[in-house]
């Protein structure tokens, strides 16, 4: 299926049992949807895991997928996090060439992005960075000219944004609300 | 109490009140067949695992109780994939148990190993791999719960050989623990009220009843709703029998081979009340042109069905029986406030279509035997509550068209998956579940050849089913499509009327075999078959290969374009 350029983020709470990932992935793959990124880990309650799934698909077939996902016996809850409705973070590890003449520049770049150098070799270093997917994109774009040797991203994790609005206050008589 | 895993499995099935299971033993499931000897459960030894699965389905169709099948690993498991897929499409509750290689050997390409859980994942409602004998009672309890509640469906338990031999402490769980599975059965009261309002405003309403009516045991409620509102009812292929065909409000089957009235009434309606139906492509024809003026009330227990094909104006998630009962109350209270809508114009239009465009065929005296005539004769010379099973193809459509289904659970067929070869094993399963009832299978010659060996099972187990083969020596439905849409270029559809010799084959399998090749002998032979009650009967009806199923809406066409068939003159066809 061609890329629609539409990323949908699903936060799926599932039972922490073998085979669940395969069931969930199967619903996407049988319809020809590519899972763009995926992150799975146990939640605060060990019986459950949370999957953050980013899928590249158009709206209408996706609605059917979410309904089918809901039907899976081991899926507890699904939330779609719409654009701007969640906080997203991702972690990347980048091994970049850092020969003596360019090492200072790479280190400086890492500092600007609040990234951490976690391993140093003779002519390369591995940098860890966290941020939004866009920040990670920008960082890697800037590192590319130095020569990226290895690169890995975790896939994003996301949570819905918290409600910011205070509970409604009762209007005081004589004053307009 | 200490039990082996195998003993625990059999005891769990007994706890679930399983009376009968269909199966065939083999290497990995051997340990479970041992305690079966001492069990109250009747086991029916099939000749092919596909047969076990379809028998379990036929049993579930006829009784409403879950059918159970047990087979070994590897090829046995893959052989039962077709019945699982069939049951998944038609929402039939069956529980399949497969043997598996020992847990220590899983993934090692052991003899008769396959990834059964992986293979059956997309065709089961849920499946389990048992890794610890202590889990067996819990898993069996969950499996039956999942199969029979919500939207019913097939489930599978994969049972490794070492788990079967492992010791466990027996217990029976008082509850299931499925935090992610809570089907919603009660419809939303506000939506039900809104549905009642639409019903009381509609001028050309149609009730579009699907298989969900039967699953929800809602035939009585459906009849009450129809009578309370005076609204005509179509019954889909999966719902035949859910509303009596002899009722004045019955319109019969809609869809590709439905009758003109059922198709056209839906097409011209201003309100479709879809109850446990799923807007299948065989019903809607071209979706964009389907019932263009109709508002939709859609009731289904599966939320994924609402809006899948057509967006409903009033979606209601719930059990059909519960929702219909609430709907009747809401309609009655709305009727008290306002006058009941006048549907007499619409009723007259429907009666007019029924008069002008009935199902038609001609059986010339002394001429070639027409398949429809065989079905009408069978219908008229069997008890009213006879259970009829069918395979897939022309014979299936003719049976659905020409039989009069006046009772629920009398029609057993493969609707969604369209599994050829379904009829013989399904009829056997139905007869096992309903031994007091007469069970006929109407089968095609192509279908019969796929699963006929199960008649050996029926003979040896004394299950007296009766099979009417409509033998037209062709894969008839494929032939019909090649005639109509491929310029009569017949490719690989001829089967021969004499090869095999169906009478000899029947006799070889311990059945009584008859052959009928002219209309005069039809009734007498059916009556002879009806009198035989100690073994299966097979009648080889030699029917006219040229006969086609009409009416027909060509695949992908709008339901406005009904092809009525050669018995209608062109001027009869109104646009």
Interface residues (C-beta under 8 A of the other chain):
Chain A: X14 X15 X18 X19 X22 X23 X26 X30 X47 X63 X64 X67 X68 X70 X71 X72 X73 X74 X75 X76 X77
Chain B: X117 X118 X121 X122 X125 X126 X129 X146 X178 X179 X180 X181 X302 X303 X304 X307 X308
